[in-house]
Amino acid sequence: MKAKEIRSSEKTTLNDKLVELKKELVKMNAQIAVGTAIKSPGQVKKIKKTIARVITIQQERKSRAKEKLRGLVKKHE
C-alpha cells in the first residue's frame, strides 16, 4: 500500500488493515521460525514497511487533531 492510498482511507479501514497486516506478519514469522520455505522472502519487508506507514499516518492524524484543538482553545481565551 502506498502512502496516498493510506491517507485517503478512513480511520476504521486503517485499523482493520493494520490488524490484518500484523496477523500476516505473525504467520510469516512463524513459518520462518519453523523452517518452512516462504514463497517470497521480500514480502516480510514489504509488510513491515506498510505497517510502519500506517502507524506513521495514524500518528500524524492524531497530532493534527491535537493542534486543531489547541487552536480552538487559544481563540476562546
C-alpha positions in Angstrom: 0.0 0.0 0.0 1.3 3.4 -0.9 1.1 6.5 1.4 -1.5 8.2 -0.8 -3.8 5.1 -0.5 -3.4 5.1 3.2 -4.0 8.8 3.6 -7.2 8.6 1.6 -8.6 5.7 3.6 -10.8 6.2 6.7 -9.8 5.6 10.3 -11.7 2.3 10.7 -10.3 0.9 7.4 -6.8 1.7 8.5 -7.3 0.0 11.9 -8.6 -3.1 10.1 -5.8 -3.1 7.6 -3.2 -2.8 10.4 -4.6 -5.8 12.2 -4.7 -7.8 9.0 -1.0 -6.9 8.2 0.1 -7.8 11.7 -1.6 -11.2 11.5 0.0 -11.8 8.2 3.4 -10.9 9.6 3.0 -13.2 12.6 2.1 -16.1 10.2 5.2 -15.4 8.1 7.5 -15.1 11.2 6.1 -18.5 12.4 6.9 -20.1 9.0 10.4 -18.7 9.2 10.9 -20.0 12.8 9.7 -23.5 11.8 12.0 -23.5 8.9 9.3 -23.6 6.1 10.4 -22.0 2.9 8.5 -18.8 2.2 7.2 -18.2 -1.3 8.6 -14.7 -1.4 11.1 -13.6 1.3 10.8 -9.9 0.2 7.2 -10.0 1.3 8.2 -9.7 5.0 10.0 -6.5 4.3 7.0 -5.0 2.4 4.6 -5.9 5.2 6.8 -4.3 7.8 7.1 -1.1 5.8 3.4 -0.9 5.2 2.7 -1.4 8.9 5.2 1.5 9.6 3.4 3.7 7.1 0.0 3.0 8.6 1.2 3.7 12.1 3.0 6.9 11.0 0.0 8.3 9.2 -2.2 7.5 12.2 0.2 9.4 14.5 0.1 12.4 12.0 -3.6 12.5 12.2 -3.6 12.4 16.0 -1.1 15.3 16.1 -3.2 17.3 13.6 -6.3 16.8 15.7 -4.4 18.0 18.8 -3.2 21.1 17.0 -6.7 21.9 15.9 -8.0 21.6 19.5 -5.2 23.8 20.8 -6.0 26.4 18.1 -9.6 26.4 19.2 -8.8 26.7 22.9 -6.4 29.7 22.2 -9.1 31.5 20.2 -11.6 31.3 23.0 -9.2 32.6 25.7 
